[in-house]
C-alpha cells in the first residue's frame, strides 16, 4: 500500500475525559466504564509506522483527554525519537496545561496543540489570552483553540446512526486517509463512528498494514473513494468527506 495516502493516525489512549459532563453532545459523556489502550498496542503501532517512515500526523486523542494519561510524555518521546518526520498532536481541554507543562510537551516532541475552551466566558477569555502569549513564547509551534459550542459537527455525532440518508456522491478518503484506533485497539471506520460499529481488526492482534490490506477495509475504501456512500449505513448518513 501507499502510506503517503495516510494523513492521520489517531490513537485513542483511553475513553476518559474529565470535562465530558460539560459537553453532553460529545460521545465521551456517555462513557460508563474506563477503557485504556494498552501500551503494547501503542508501541506496536508506532514502531510499525517507523518501519514505513510515516510522515503524517499522529493524534493521541479521539474523544479522550490525552493529558490525563500519565503515559503521554513517554509516548511523545517515542514519536520524537523514532518518527522524526511525523507530527504528534493532541487536543486537550487544558485542565492540566500551563506554560511550564507546555514547555515539557514541546520538549517531548509535541508539534500540534488544540485546546477546547471550557468554563465561564471570563475563564475562556483568560485562557485564550494565555494561548496568545504562549504562541509568542513558542514561535513555529502550532496552537489552535475553540469553544466546544462552536463544534456543530461533534454535536451531530450522537444522532448520526439514526439520521436520514443523504443523496451524496462526494468521494471520501476514509478509512485510509485518517486511521482511527479506538481505546480497545480496534481500527474503526472513522471518528464519526463513535460507537465503533465498523471494525476492521485489532492492532493488538494484527499488524496495522495487514488490517489496512484486508478485504473489508479495501472494499469500503474503494467505494468511498469513488463517491459511493452505500459503503456503510453510517456513510449514507454522513455529509462530510476527508
Residue pairs with C-beta under 8 A, 6 or more apart in sequence:
1 209
1 212
1 213
3 52
3 53
3 54
4 55
5 173
5 176
5 177
6 54
6 56
6 176
6 177
6 178
6 179
7 56
7 57
7 173
7 177
7 178
7 242
8 56
8 57
8 58
8 59
8 177
8 178
8 179
9 45
9 49
9 54
9 56
9 57
9 58
9 59
9 178
9 179
9 181
10 58
10 59
10 61
10 62
10 178
10 179
10 180
10 181
10 191
11 37
11 42
11 45
11 58
11 59
11 60
11 62
11 181
12 37
12 61
12 62
12 63
12 64
12 180
12 181
12 182
12 183
13 36
13 37
13 42
13 60
13 61
13 64
13 66
13 69
13 71
13 72
13 75
13 183
14 34
14 35
14 36
14 37
14 64
14 68
14 69
14 183
15 28
15 31
15 34
15 35
15 63
15 64
15 183
16 28
16 31
16 34
16 36
16 64
16 65
16 68
16 69
17 26
17 28
17 31
17 63
17 64
17 65
17 68
17 93
18 65
18 68
18 93
18 95
19 65
19 93
19 95
19 116
19 118
20 26
20 28
20 29
20 31
21 29
22 118
22 148
23 29
23 116
23 118
23 148
23 154
25 154
25 155
25 157
25 158
26 63
26 148
26 154
26 157
27 63
27 157
27 158
27 194
27 195
28 63
28 64
30 158
35 183
35 184
36 69
36 183
37 181
37 182
37 183
37 184
37 185
38 185
38 204
39 71
40 204
41 181
41 185
41 202
41 203
41 204
42 71
42 75
43 78
44 203
44 204
44 207
45 181
45 203
45 208
46 58
46 75
46 78
46 79
46 82
46 83
47 82
48 207
48 208
48 209
49 58
49 83
49 86
49 208
50 82
50 83
52 209
53 85
54 83
54 85
54 86
55 85
55 86
56 86
56 87
57 86
57 87
57 88
57 89
57 112
58 79
58 83
58 86
58 87
58 88
58 89
59 89
59 90
59 91
60 66
60 69
60 72
60 75
60 76
60 88
60 89
60 90
61 89
61 90
61 91
61 92
62 180
62 182
62 183
62 191
63 194
64 183
65 92
65 93
65 95
66 72
66 90
66 91
66 92
67 90
67 92
67 95
67 96
67 97
67 101
68 95
68 96
72 90
73 104
73 105
73 108
76 88
76 105
76 108
76 109
76 110
77 108
77 109
79 86
79 88
79 109
80 88
80 108
80 109
81 109
87 111
87 112
88 109
88 110
88 111
88 112
89 110
89 111
89 112
89 113
89 114
90 105
90 110
90 112
90 113
90 114
91 113
91 114
91 115
91 116
92 113
92 114
92 115
92 116
93 115
93 116
93 118
94 115
94 116
94 117
94 118
94 127
95 118
97 115
99 130
99 133
99 134
99 137
102 113
102 134
102 138
105 113
106 138
106 141
111 141
111 142
112 142
112 143
113 141
113 142
113 143
113 144
114 143
114 144
114 145
114 146
115 127
115 131
115 143
115 144
115 145
115 146
116 145
116 146
116 147
116 148
116 151
117 124
117 127
117 128
117 145
117 146
117 147
117 148
118 124
118 147
118 148
119 127
124 147
127 145
128 145
131 143
131 145
134 143
135 141
135 143
148 154
153 240
156 163
157 192
157 194
158 194
160 192
160 234
160 237
160 238
161 195
161 197
161 233
161 234
161 237
163 237
164 237
165 236
165 237
166 229
166 236
166 237
166 238
166 239
168 227
168 229
168 238
168 239
169 227
169 228
169 229
170 227
170 241
171 224
171 225
171 226
171 227
171 241
172 224
172 225
172 227
172 229
172 235
172 238
172 240
172 241
172 242
173 221
173 224
173 225
173 241
173 242
174 189
174 190
174 221
174 224
174 241
174 242
175 187
175 188
175 189
175 190
175 200
175 217
175 220
175 221
175 224
176 212
176 217
176 221
177 242
178 190
178 191
178 242
179 187
179 208
179 212
180 187
180 188
180 189
180 190
180 191
180 193
181 187
181 188
181 203
182 188
182 196
184 196
184 202
185 202
185 203
185 204
185 205
186 196
186 199
186 200
186 201
186 202
186 203
187 199
187 200
187 201
187 202
187 203
187 208
187 211
187 212
187 217
188 196
188 197
188 198
188 199
188 200
189 197
189 198
189 200
189 220
189 232
189 234
189 235
190 242
192 234
192 238
192 240
193 234
197 234
198 220
198 232
198 234
200 211
200 212
200 214
200 216
200 217
201 210
201 211
201 214
201 217
203 211
211 217
212 218
219 231
220 231
220 232
220 235
223 230
223 231
224 231
224 235
229 235
229 236
229 238
230 236
